Amino acid sequence: MLAKRVIPCLDVHDGKVTRGVQFGKAEAGELRNVGDPVELAVRYNEQGADEMVFFDITASAHGRTTMVDVIERAADQCFMPLTVGGGIKSVEDMHTMLKAGADKTSINSSAISNPELIRQGAEKFGSQCIVVSIDAKKVGPDRWEVFAKGGRQATGMEAVEWAKRAVALGAGEIVLNSIDADGTKAGFDLVITRRISESVGVPVVASGGAGTLQHMAEVLEEGRADAVLAASIFHFGTYTVADVKKYLASRNIPVRL
């Protein structure tokens, strides 16, 4: 059985790591400054993180230049795979980030507006470099809808169907973000995570809702996720990556110790 991965996530705004709740926005003053992204990446690398995800939430040309610098510095000091997302709208943007030292690029709204970007990226760089991130919100008793633009824009697309289509186009991994659970520390959405995990033949990374060690075990076991992504519990010192792995191992969940 493949080892489950533990992945810290860094939301980067103007070169600093920030944290909001339920997709809080920078312009609304809803973000807390957490620190320097490269310093945090090095810390998590030393704690044994399997990967690191950087999301550029600045959405400006200046922010993009800053993000390239962050990736270059992190890649120089860390020995785990790096994924970068946020504002990647073209194959050229993917190339820029991969050239800076990222191992994977993550696309979300750009994939929704231009699904062919998934295929183009996979053909150019290989499926292993193309991650499709899905922001899903429960909108009915048995329906999860895909949202774009950082959770602000409804698309009308059903989450499982979009995940299947993204993989058919060439996505090598799905990151499933629960808008309802994001930053709440109240636990992952196990139902939609399991449905997507059982519907696609690529790894699914669960995101949104990590508050306890048990939450992480549950989404890997009951949610059938291949990896767990978290931000707040790591940034604010609730747990280290090593704490999570030690707990998962105690539950007989395979991890790289």
DRENVO-683702 format. One line per field, with one value per atom (N, C-alpha, C): x, y, z; residue in three letters; atom name. Coordinates in steps of 0.02 Angstrom, whole numbers, plus 50000, padded with zeros to 5 digits. Layout:
<pts>
east: (X	...)
north: (Y	...)
up: (Z	...)
aa: (ALA	...)
at: (CA	...)
</pts>
This chain:
<pts>
east: (50042	50000	50044	50028	50068	50061	50117	50116	50071	50034	49992	50037	50022	50064	50034	50078	50058	50089	50045	50066	50046	50092	50075	50062	50017	49999	50013	50044	50061	50023	49977	49944	49987	50012	50060	50028	50029	50002	50056	50077	50130	50193	50210	50272	50269	50211	50204	50151	50158	50108	50051	49990	49931	49883	49832	49782	49715	49663	49595	49549	49485	49435	49382	49364	49314	49327	49390	49412	49407	49426	49429	49475	49459	49495	49541	49596	49645	49615	49575	49549	49498	49472	49423	49457	49524	49560	49548	49533	49514	49572	49634	49690	49738	49764	49815	49884	49932	50000	50034	50061	50091	50167	50197	50270	50298	50364	50400	50392	50372	50357	50417	50476	50534	50555	50552	50568	50520	50456	50407	50418	50434	50447	50506	50559	50617	50599	50558	50536	50498	50451	50411	50453	50502	50548	50586	50608	50644	50598	50533	50485	50465	50486	50471	50411	50391	50335	50350	50299	50309	50311	50273	50271	50253	50256	50237	50197	50141	50101	50102	50117	50115	50057	50013	49960	49971	49979	49987	49918	49900	49834	49837	49895	49902	49867	49874	49842	49862	49927	49953	50021	50042	50106	50163	50159	50212	50212	50152	50147	50176	50167	50193	50269	50300	50373	50397	50362	50380	50374	50322	50311	50366	50389	50444	50506	50519	50575	50567	50505	50491	50505	50481	50491	50565	50600	50672	50709	50694	50728	50708	50644	50621	50651	50653	50681	50755	50788	50860	50874	50825	50837	50797	50748	50705	50715	50704	50715	50652	50594	50530	50500	50454	50421	50381	50383	50347	50292	50233	50177	50161	50149	50130	50066	50020	49958	49939	49885	49862	49883	49835	49850	49886	49890	49923	49871	49880	49828	49849	49912	49936	49993	50010	50066	50130	50134	50193	50199	50142	50144	50169	50145	50168	50243	50267	50339	50379	50354	50390	50399	50346	50350	50391	50385	50425	50499	50514	50583	50612	50568	50590	50606	50581	50597	50538	50476	50417	50418	50390	50383	50315	50265	50197	50166	50120	50081	50008	49974	49904	49861	49809	49763	49692	49652	49585	49537	49530	49483	49503	49569	49591	49573	49572	49551	49476	49438	49366	49348	49381	49366	49397	49451	49484	49508	49463	49482	49539	49547	49601	49669	49673	49736	49764	49718	49740	49775	49743	49773	49839	49839	49900	49959	49944	49997	50022	49975	49994	50035	50017	50054	50124	50130	50194	50241	50214	50256	50245	50192	50174	50120	50076	50020	50044	50103	50127	50140	50144	50156	50091	50035	49972	49923	49912	49864	49803	49744	49683	49653	49648	49620	49546	49505	49432	49406	49374	49340	49267	49246	49178	49138	49075	49030	48966	48942	48879	48822	48782	48728	48659	48658	48595	48607	48554	48560	48611	48618	48665	48701	48717	48750	48805	48864	48920	48937	48938	48950	49021	49049	49116	49110	49154	49156	49223	49222	49282	49297	49351	49370	49376	49413	49425	49362	49316	49255	49199	49208	49158	49108	49126	49084	49059	48993	48964	48972	48984	48994	48936	48896	48843	48868	48934	48962	48961	48946	48946	49018	49038	49109	49138	49101	49128	49136	49086	49090	49149	49160	49216	49282	49288	49350	49364	49313	49321	49342	49312	49329	49402	49421	49490	49541	49528	49574	49575	49517	49514	49554	49558	49596	49671	49690	49762	49787	49742	49765	49794	49851	49883	49867	49831	49813	49756	49713	49659	49669	49664	49661	49589	49557	49487	49483	49462	49454	49380	49363	49295	49287	49248	49237	49203	49156	49120	49167	49217	49260	49324	49341	49406	49420	49475	49497	49456	49404	49361	49389	49435	49464	49410	49355	49299	49296	49347	49348	49335	49360	49353	49282	49264	49201	49216	49200	49219	49179	49116	49073	49097	49108	49128	49200	49242	49310	49310	49269	49265	49237	49186	49155	49205	49242	49291	49348	49372	49427	49409	49347	49325	49307	49305	49283	49340	49399	49456	49514	49556	49612	49678	49674	49736	49731	49787	49784	49739	49704	49662	49690	49701	49726	49668	49655	49600	49623	49582	49599	49538	49548	49494	49463	49479	49446	49489	49554	49597	49601	49581	49585	49617	49610	49638	49673	49712	49746	49694	49640	49588	49556	49546	49519	49561	49627	49671	49668	49665	49658	49592	49538	49472	49469	49499	49493	49536	49589	49630	49597	49562	49529	49459	49414	49344	49337	49376	49372	49411	49453	49493	49542	49560	49608	49678	49718	49788	49836	49814	49856	49811	49840	49803	49842	49807	49837	49809	49853	49831	49873	49845	49880	49882	49823	49820	49852	49839	49864	49940	49971	50044	50071	50040	50066	50065	50012	50004	50028	50065	50099	50056	49995	49952	49984	50008	50043	50101	50151	50203	50185	50220	50210	50227	50280	50301	50246	50212	50156	50103	50086	50034	50055	50117	50140	50143	50165	50170	50100	50051	49982	49954	49965	49939	49970	50035	50068	50038	50019	49989	49920	49890	49825	49835	49898	49915	49901	49905	49901	49973	49989	50058	50081	50137	50167	50243	50276	50349	50373	50402	50425	50497)
north: (49940	50000	50062	50110	50171	50213	50244	50288	50348	50367	50427	50488	50542	50602	50655	50690	50747	50810	50857	50914	50980	51020	51088	51132	51181	51227	51298	51336	51406	51451	51492	51543	51605	51625	51680	51742	51797	51861	51914	51944	51994	51970	51906	51879	51855	51859	51835	51780	51734	51682	51710	51698	51723	51665	51678	51626	51659	51634	51658	51601	51615	51564	51563	51504	51496	51544	51541	51580	51656	51678	51749	51784	51846	51880	51935	51943	51994	52064	52078	52146	52163	52112	52124	52126	52120	52122	52061	52005	51945	51896	51917	51872	51889	51837	51846	51833	51876	51866	51812	51761	51705	51706	51732	51734	51727	51715	51710	51640	51636	51571	51524	51551	51507	51481	51524	51502	51447	51455	51404	51340	51347	51287	51248	51282	51249	51213	51246	51215	51150	51153	51094	51039	51060	51012	50974	51010	50979	50935	50951	50910	50846	50840	50779	50783	50844	50850	50813	50781	50743	50789	50843	50893	50960	51012	51079	51111	51142	51177	51252	51291	51364	51389	51429	51460	51536	51563	51635	51667	51702	51733	51809	51832	51903	51923	51881	51893	51960	51974	52034	52017	52058	52047	52050	52099	52105	52044	52020	51961	51900	51896	51839	51838	51896	51901	51879	51902	51883	51808	51778	51706	51666	51687	51653	51653	51710	51715	51668	51664	51619	51547	51526	51457	51443	51489	51479	51469	51511	51506	51443	51425	51365	51302	51300	51242	51234	51289	51287	51258	51265	51246	51184	51163	51107	51048	50989	50929	50887	50919	50886	50917	50882	50911	50974	51022	51085	51091	51110	51124	51198	51231	51302	51312	51352	51367	51440	51462	51530	51572	51590	51635	51603	51537	51503	51494	51532	51535	51509	51488	51467	51416	51383	51336	51375	51437	51479	51492	51504	51514	51451	51394	51330	51323	51338	51332	51377	51438	51485	51457	51428	51401	51336	51293	51232	51249	51299	51321	51351	51383	51413	51360	51298	51245	51206	51225	51187	51119	51069	51002	50993	51029	51024	51094	51103	51165	51148	51190	51178	51231	51208	51255	51243	51297	51293	51330	51396	51435	51434	51434	51434	51369	51313	51249	51248	51282	51285	51326	51383	51426	51399	51360	51332	51261	51212	51143	51116	51142	51119	51133	51181	51196	51135	51094	51032	50987	50976	50933	50962	51027	51058	51052	51062	51057	50985	50938	50867	50844	50868	50848	50878	50939	50974	50950	50941	50927	50859	50824	50760	50770	50720	50725	50734	50707	50712	50784	50830	50901	50941	50911	50948	50927	50972	50962	51006	50977	51018	51024	51085	51100	51117	51086	51095	51123	51181	51211	51191	51150	51122	51144	51159	51181	51141	51118	51080	51129	51116	51162	51129	51065	51030	50966	50929	50868	50819	50815	50767	50797	50861	50894	50942	50933	50978	51013	51079	51117	51144	51149	51177	51253	51287	51360	51384	51439	51469	51535	51568	51634	51633	51584	51582	51570	51531	51514	51564	51615	51669	51657	51616	51611	51540	51531	51465	51448	51384	51363	51320	51292	51247	51176	51165	51099	51057	50993	50948	50924	50921	50911	50845	50790	50725	50723	50750	50749	50791	50848	50890	50856	50822	50786	50732	50695	50642	50671	50728	50759	50785	50815	50842	50786	50728	50672	50645	50642	50619	50665	50729	50776	50773	50741	50733	50753	50774	50792	50731	50740	50684	50681	50732	50734	50784	50770	50815	50839	50905	50932	50954	50924	50940	50986	51048	51096	51102	51091	51101	51174	51213	51283	51287	51242	51244	51233	51191	51172	51214	51250	51285	51329	51315	51357	51350	51307	51302	51256	51211	51160	51113	51105	51064	50995	50979	50914	50921	50872	50871	50849	50864	50839	50768	50718	50649	50622	50644	50615	50632	50696	50715	50692	50691	50667	50594	50553	50482	50473	50511	50503	50518	50571	50588	50538	50519	50470	50405	50384	50321	50328	50390	50401	50415	50429	50445	50398	50389	50343	50377	50438	50474	50492	50512	50530	50590	50588	50643	50670	50735	50768	50804	50787	50818	50883	50935	51001	51035	51069	51108	51073	51098	51073	51039	51032	50997	51035	51002	51034	50989	50923	50875	50819	50781	50723	50673	50666	50619	50639	50704	50727	50702	50705	50685	50610	50572	50499	50482	50516	50501	50512	50567	50582	50534	50508	50459	50390	50374	50309	50311	50348	50350	50389	50442	50483	50454	50403	50369	50415	50471	50517	50486	50509	50485	50530	50590	50638	50687	50718	50768	50833	50887	50953	50997	51034	51076	51139	51190	51253	51276	51295	51327	51286	51220	51180	51177	51185	51186	51256	51306	51374	51400	51383	51410	51362	51310	51267	51217	51206	51157	51088	51070	51007	51018	50975	50973	50918	50919	50865	50798	50797	50736	50710	50756	50736	50699	50727	50697	50628	50622	50557	50505	50525	50478	50452	50498	50477	50431	50449	50408	50338	50335	50270	50228	50262	50227	50198	50226	50200	50151	50131	50085	50113	50178	50211	50219	50193	50196	50267	50287	50353	50345	50393	50394	50429	50391	50421	50445)
up: (50000	50000	50000	49957	49953	50016	50035	50094	50081	50132	50129	50140	50106	50111	50156	50191	50233	50202	50185	50144	50176	50201	50223	50162	50172	50119	50140	50097	50111	50062	50088	50047	50049	49991	49988	49958	49996	49974	49981	49924	49925	49961	49949	49975	50047	50079	50147	50150	50197	50207	50249	50225	50261	50273	50314	50328	50340	50305	50315	50334	50340	50356	50302	50278	50225	50166	50143	50085	50098	50158	50173	50124	50107	50054	50080	50044	50063	50062	50009	50003	50058	50090	50144	50212	50212	50275	50319	50287	50325	50332	50317	50319	50376	50408	50459	50429	50444	50420	50463	50429	50465	50465	50410	50408	50339	50337	50274	50243	50179	50150	50147	50133	50127	50196	50247	50315	50337	50322	50340	50300	50236	50195	50222	50242	50271	50336	50377	50440	50426	50378	50364	50330	50290	50260	50315	50366	50422	50464	50465	50503	50467	50404	50366	50321	50300	50253	50189	50161	50099	50038	50042	49988	50019	49978	49999	49943	49962	49912	49926	49875	49879	49835	49864	49825	49825	49765	49756	49755	49808	49811	49798	49772	49758	49693	49643	49577	49547	49547	49513	49482	49435	49402	49452	49498	49549	49594	49611	49653	49618	49552	49514	49516	49508	49511	49580	49631	49699	49709	49680	49688	49654	49597	49563	49609	49641	49687	49746	49773	49829	49809	49751	49728	49717	49687	49675	49741	49790	49855	49892	49889	49924	49892	49825	49790	49805	49818	49833	49902	49948	50018	50040	50000	50020	49973	49999	49960	49949	49960	49947	49884	49851	49792	49810	49765	49775	49722	49744	49698	49704	49648	49651	49611	49639	49605	49617	49584	49591	49532	49491	49435	49376	49375	49318	49263	49209	49157	49089	49083	49018	49027	48972	48972	48988	48965	48980	49055	49088	49161	49196	49172	49200	49193	49133	49119	49164	49175	49219	49289	49316	49384	49388	49338	49336	49329	49288	49278	49343	49382	49446	49498	49488	49535	49560	49538	49558	49523	49556	49527	49494	49519	49493	49490	49444	49442	49454	49492	49510	49477	49442	49409	49434	49435	49462	49416	49426	49385	49311	49298	49228	49193	49232	49203	49189	49232	49223	49160	49153	49095	49031	49036	48977	48992	48991	49007	48964	48904	48860	48890	48936	48969	49006	49033	49067	49017	48959	48908	48882	48869	48843	48892	48956	49006	49013	49012	49019	48959	48900	48840	48840	48866	48865	48920	48981	49039	49071	49051	49082	49134	49140	49188	49259	49275	49344	49366	49318	49333	49338	49321	49316	49371	49417	49472	49458	49463	49459	49528	49550	49616	49608	49649	49644	49709	49705	49763	49760	49808	49807	49867	49856	49910	49906	49963	49965	49954	49902	49884	49889	49906	49914	49954	49969	50010	49983	49917	49889	49828	49833	49777	49800	49770	49783	49718	49719	49658	49658	49599	49589	49586	49623	49622	49595	49559	49531	49567	49546	49572	49648	49674	49746	49787	49758	49794	49787	49744	49738	49682	49633	49572	49562	49564	49552	49478	49464	49395	49369	49414	49394	49383	49387	49376	49440	49432	49489	49502	49565	49582	49558	49567	49546	49470	49433	49360	49335	49368	49347	49361	49418	49435	49382	49363	49313	49246	49228	49164	49165	49222	49228	49220	49249	49244	49173	49141	49072	49026	49043	49003	49017	49072	49084	49153	49198	49265	49300	49333	49367	49441	49465	49536	49545	49594	49611	49683	49693	49761	49772	49821	49835	49896	49885	49939	49957	50019	50042	50064	50028	50045	50114	50127	50191	50250	50242	50298	50302	50249	50246	50306	50340	50396	50460	50460	50519	50572	50551	50596	50623	50587	50611	50577	50537	50504	50429	50392	50320	50299	50237	50210	50183	50224	50208	50149	50142	50090	50020	50006	49939	49925	49977	49968	49946	49980	49962	49892	49875	49808	49753	49761	49709	49709	49769	49773	49738	49744	49715	49641	49616	49546	49498	49524	49480	49494	49444	49451	49466	49494	49512	49586	49618	49688	49701	49758	49780	49846	49848	49908	49941	50004	50041	50073	50065	50091	50121	50177	50207	50267	50327	50387	50438	50425	50473	50538	50593	50659	50711	50701	50747	50709	50746	50715	50690	50727	50708	50641	50631	50567	50509	50517	50463	50451	50505	50497	50463	50483	50456	50380	50357	50286	50244	50274	50239	50239	50294	50299	50268	50299	50276	50210	50203	50142	50084	50098	50047	50011	50044	50013	50012	49966	49961	49999	50013	50049	50085	50136	50174	50174	50160	50155	50212	50245	50301	50305	50336	50343	50415	50441	50507	50563	50564	50621	50620	50561	50558	50572	50540	50546	50618	50654	50722	50776	50754	50802	50839	50815	50848	50845	50786	50775	50727	50732	50681	50631	50574	50525	50557	50598	50632	50679	50713	50757	50718	50659	50617	50595	50571	50545	50601	50659	50715	50733	50733	50749	50695	50631	50577	50580	50594	50600	50656	50711	50768	50750	50697	50673	50615	50605	50550	50481	50476	50411	50386	50327	50303	50288	50317	50305	50301	50272	50272	50335	50380	50443	50435)
aa: (MET	MET	MET	LEU	LEU	LEU	ALA	ALA	ALA	LYS	LYS	LYS	ARG	ARG	ARG	VAL	VAL	VAL	ILE	ILE	ILE	PRO	PRO	PRO	CYS	CYS	CYS	LEU	LEU	LEU	ASP	ASP	ASP	VAL	VAL	VAL	HIS	HIS	HIS	ASP	ASP	ASP	GLY	GLY	GLY	LYS	LYS	LYS	VAL	VAL	VAL	THR	THR	THR	ARG	ARG	ARG	GLY	GLY	GLY	VAL	VAL	VAL	GLN	GLN	GLN	PHE	PHE	PHE	GLY	GLY	GLY	LYS	LYS	LYS	ALA	ALA	ALA	GLU	GLU	GLU	ALA	ALA	ALA	GLY	GLY	GLY	GLU	GLU	GLU	LEU	LEU	LEU	ARG	ARG	ARG	ASN	ASN	ASN	VAL	VAL	VAL	GLY	GLY	GLY	ASP	ASP	ASP	PRO	PRO	PRO	VAL	VAL	VAL	GLU	GLU	GLU	LEU	LEU	LEU	ALA	ALA	ALA	VAL	VAL	VAL	ARG	ARG	ARG	TYR	TYR	TYR	ASN	ASN	ASN	GLU	GLU	GLU	GLN	GLN	GLN	GLY	GLY	GLY	ALA	ALA	ALA	ASP	ASP	ASP	GLU	GLU	GLU	MET	MET	MET	VAL	VAL	VAL	PHE	PHE	PHE	PHE	PHE	PHE	ASP	ASP	ASP	ILE	ILE	ILE	THR	THR	THR	ALA	ALA	ALA	SER	SER	SER	ALA	ALA	ALA	HIS	HIS	HIS	GLY	GLY	GLY	ARG	ARG	ARG	THR	THR	THR	THR	THR	THR	MET	MET	MET	VAL	VAL	VAL	ASP	ASP	ASP	VAL	VAL	VAL	ILE	ILE	ILE	GLU	GLU	GLU	ARG	ARG	ARG	ALA	ALA	ALA	ALA	ALA	ALA	ASP	ASP	ASP	GLN	GLN	GLN	CYS	CYS	CYS	PHE	PHE	PHE	MET	MET	MET	PRO	PRO	PRO	LEU	LEU	LEU	THR	THR	THR	VAL	VAL	VAL	GLY	GLY	GLY	GLY	GLY	GLY	GLY	GLY	GLY	ILE	ILE	ILE	LYS	LYS	LYS	SER	SER	SER	VAL	VAL	VAL	GLU	GLU	GLU	ASP	ASP	ASP	MET	MET	MET	HIS	HIS	HIS	THR	THR	THR	MET	MET	MET	LEU	LEU	LEU	LYS	LYS	LYS	ALA	ALA	ALA	GLY	GLY	GLY	ALA	ALA	ALA	ASP	ASP	ASP	LYS	LYS	LYS	THR	THR	THR	SER	SER	SER	ILE	ILE	ILE	ASN	ASN	ASN	SER	SER	SER	SER	SER	SER	ALA	ALA	ALA	ILE	ILE	ILE	SER	SER	SER	ASN	ASN	ASN	PRO	PRO	PRO	GLU	GLU	GLU	LEU	LEU	LEU	ILE	ILE	ILE	ARG	ARG	ARG	GLN	GLN	GLN	GLY	GLY	GLY	ALA	ALA	ALA	GLU	GLU	GLU	LYS	LYS	LYS	PHE	PHE	PHE	GLY	GLY	GLY	SER	SER	SER	GLN	GLN	GLN	CYS	CYS	CYS	ILE	ILE	ILE	VAL	VAL	VAL	VAL	VAL	VAL	SER	SER	SER	ILE	ILE	ILE	ASP	ASP	ASP	ALA	ALA	ALA	LYS	LYS	LYS	LYS	LYS	LYS	VAL	VAL	VAL	GLY	GLY	GLY	PRO	PRO	PRO	ASP	ASP	ASP	ARG	ARG	ARG	TRP	TRP	TRP	GLU	GLU	GLU	VAL	VAL	VAL	PHE	PHE	PHE	ALA	ALA	ALA	LYS	LYS	LYS	GLY	GLY	GLY	GLY	GLY	GLY	ARG	ARG	ARG	GLN	GLN	GLN	ALA	ALA	ALA	THR	THR	THR	GLY	GLY	GLY	MET	MET	MET	GLU	GLU	GLU	ALA	ALA	ALA	VAL	VAL	VAL	GLU	GLU	GLU	TRP	TRP	TRP	ALA	ALA	ALA	LYS	LYS	LYS	ARG	ARG	ARG	ALA	ALA	ALA	VAL	VAL	VAL	ALA	ALA	ALA	LEU	LEU	LEU	GLY	GLY	GLY	ALA	ALA	ALA	GLY	GLY	GLY	GLU	GLU	GLU	ILE	ILE	ILE	VAL	VAL	VAL	LEU	LEU	LEU	ASN	ASN	ASN	SER	SER	SER	ILE	ILE	ILE	ASP	ASP	ASP	ALA	ALA	ALA	ASP	ASP	ASP	GLY	GLY	GLY	THR	THR	THR	LYS	LYS	LYS	ALA	ALA	ALA	GLY	GLY	GLY	PHE	PHE	PHE	ASP	ASP	ASP	LEU	LEU	LEU	VAL	VAL	VAL	ILE	ILE	ILE	THR	THR	THR	ARG	ARG	ARG	ARG	ARG	ARG	ILE	ILE	ILE	SER	SER	SER	GLU	GLU	GLU	SER	SER	SER	VAL	VAL	VAL	GLY	GLY	GLY	VAL	VAL	VAL	PRO	PRO	PRO	VAL	VAL	VAL	VAL	VAL	VAL	ALA	ALA	ALA	SER	SER	SER	GLY	GLY	GLY	GLY	GLY	GLY	ALA	ALA	ALA	GLY	GLY	GLY	THR	THR	THR	LEU	LEU	LEU	GLN	GLN	GLN	HIS	HIS	HIS	MET	MET	MET	ALA	ALA	ALA	GLU	GLU	GLU	VAL	VAL	VAL	LEU	LEU	LEU	GLU	GLU	GLU	GLU	GLU	GLU	GLY	GLY	GLY	ARG	ARG	ARG	ALA	ALA	ALA	ASP	ASP	ASP	ALA	ALA	ALA	VAL	VAL	VAL	LEU	LEU	LEU	ALA	ALA	ALA	ALA	ALA	ALA	SER	SER	SER	ILE	ILE	ILE	PHE	PHE	PHE	HIS	HIS	HIS	PHE	PHE	PHE	GLY	GLY	GLY	THR	THR	THR	TYR	TYR	TYR	THR	THR	THR	VAL	VAL	VAL	ALA	ALA	ALA	ASP	ASP	ASP	VAL	VAL	VAL	LYS	LYS	LYS	LYS	LYS	LYS	TYR	TYR	TYR	LEU	LEU	LEU	ALA	ALA	ALA	SER	SER	SER	ARG	ARG	ARG	ASN	ASN	ASN	ILE	ILE	ILE	PRO	PRO	PRO	VAL	VAL	VAL	ARG	ARG	ARG	LEU	LEU	LEU)
at: (N	CA	C	N	CA	C	N	CA	C	N	CA	C	N	CA	C	N	CA	C	N	CA	C	N	CA	C	N	CA	C	N	CA	C	N	CA	C	N	CA	C	N	CA	C	N	CA	C	N	CA	C	N	CA	C	N	CA	C	N	CA	C	N	CA	C	N	CA	C	N	CA	C	N	CA	C	N	CA	C	N	CA	C	N	CA	C	N	CA	C	N	CA	C	N	CA	C	N	CA	C	N	CA	C	N	CA	C	N	CA	C	N	CA	C	N	CA	C	N	CA	C	N	CA	C	N	CA	C	N	CA	C	N	CA	C	N	CA	C	N	CA	C	N	CA	C	N	CA	C	N	CA	C	N	CA	C	N	CA	C	N	CA	C	N	CA	C	N	CA	C	N	CA	C	N	CA	C	N	CA	C	N	CA	C	N	CA	C	N	CA	C	N	CA	C	N	CA	C	N	CA	C	N	CA	C	N	CA	C	N	CA	C	N	CA	C	N	CA	C	N	CA	C	N	CA	C	N	CA	C	N	CA	C	N	CA	C	N	CA	C	N	CA	C	N	CA	C	N	CA	C	N	CA	C	N	CA	C	N	CA	C	N	CA	C	N	CA	C	N	CA	C	N	CA	C	N	CA	C	N	CA	C	N	CA	C	N	CA	C	N	CA	C	N	CA	C	N	CA	C	N	CA	C	N	CA	C	N	CA	C	N	CA	C	N	CA	C	N	CA	C	N	CA	C	N	CA	C	N	CA	C	N	CA	C	N	CA	C	N	CA	C	N	CA	C	N	CA	C	N	CA	C	N	CA	C	N	CA	C	N	CA	C	N	CA	C	N	CA	C	N	CA	C	N	CA	C	N	CA	C	N	CA	C	N	CA	C	N	CA	C	N	CA	C	N	CA	C	N	CA	C	N	CA	C	N	CA	C	N	CA	C	N	CA	C	N	CA	C	N	CA	C	N	CA	C	N	CA	C	N	CA	C	N	CA	C	N	CA	C	N	CA	C	N	CA	C	N	CA	C	N	CA	C	N	CA	C	N	CA	C	N	CA	C	N	CA	C	N	CA	C	N	CA	C	N	CA	C	N	CA	C	N	CA	C	N	CA	C	N	CA	C	N	CA	C	N	CA	C	N	CA	C	N	CA	C	N	CA	C	N	CA	C	N	CA	C	N	CA	C	N	CA	C	N	CA	C	N	CA	C	N	CA	C	N	CA	C	N	CA	C	N	CA	C	N	CA	C	N	CA	C	N	CA	C	N	CA	C	N	CA	C	N	CA	C	N	CA	C	N	CA	C	N	CA	C	N	CA	C	N	CA	C	N	CA	C	N	CA	C	N	CA	C	N	CA	C	N	CA	C	N	CA	C	N	CA	C	N	CA	C	N	CA	C	N	CA	C	N	CA	C	N	CA	C	N	CA	C	N	CA	C	N	CA	C	N	CA	C	N	CA	C	N	CA	C	N	CA	C	N	CA	C	N	CA	C	N	CA	C	N	CA	C	N	CA	C	N	CA	C	N	CA	C	N	CA	C	N	CA	C	N	CA	C	N	CA	C	N	CA	C	N	CA	C	N	CA	C	N	CA	C	N	CA	C	N	CA	C	N	CA	C	N	CA	C	N	CA	C	N	CA	C	N	CA	C	N	CA	C	N	CA	C	N	CA	C	N	CA	C	N	CA	C	N	CA	C	N	CA	C	N	CA	C	N	CA	C	N	CA	C	N	CA	C	N	CA	C	N	CA	C	N	CA	C	N	CA	C	N	CA	C	N	CA	C	N	CA	C	N	CA	C	N	CA	C	N	CA	C	N	CA	C	N	CA	C	N	CA	C	N	CA	C	N	CA	C	N	CA	C	N	CA	C	N	CA	C	N	CA	C	N	CA	C	N	CA	C	N	CA	C	N	CA	C	N	CA	C	N	CA	C	N	CA	C	N	CA	C	N	CA	C	N	CA	C	N	CA	C	N	CA	C	N	CA	C	N	CA	C	N	CA	C	N	CA	C	N	CA	C	N	CA	C	N	CA	C)
</pts>
